[in-house]
Amino acid sequence: MLVGLGVWTWTVMARNRVLEARLEAAEAAIGILEREADAVAGAER
């Protein structure tokens, strides 16, 4: 059971890193600086 929990945790963390990298690449492609990203996301609400 501990091994299963460890594998699940590793999988979730790996997916999080991939998603973060994709978001950074998308922000860079459209020219949004990291400090501006939250303001842009909040504007849609």
C-alpha positions in Angstrom: 0.0 0.0 0.0 2.9 2.4 0.8 4.4 1.6 -2.6 1.1 2.4 -4.3 0.9 5.7 -2.5 4.5 6.5 -3.4 3.8 5.7 -7.1 0.7 7.8 -7.1 2.4 10.7 -5.5 5.3 10.6 -7.9 2.9 10.5 -10.9 0.9 13.5 -9.6 4.1 15.5 -9.0 5.5 14.6 -12.5 2.3 15.7 -14.2 2.4 18.9 -12.2 5.9 19.7 -13.5 4.8 19.0 -17.1 1.8 21.2 -16.7 3.8 24.0 -15.2 6.3 23.8 -18.0 3.5 23.9 -20.6 2.0 27.0 -18.9 5.4 28.8 -18.8 5.9 28.0 -22.5 2.5 29.3 -23.5 3.1 32.5 -21.4 6.4 33.0 -23.1 4.9 32.4 -26.5 2.3 35.2 -26.1 4.7 37.5 -24.3 3.3 37.5 -20.8 5.8 37.9 -18.0 5.4 35.8 -14.9 4.4 38.7 -12.7 1.6 39.6 -15.2 0.2 36.1 -15.5 -2.0 36.3 -12.4 -3.5 39.6 -13.5 -4.3 38.2 -16.9 -5.9 35.1 -15.4 -7.9 37.1 -13.0 -9.3 39.4 -15.7 -11.3 36.6 -17.2 -13.5 36.2 -14.1 
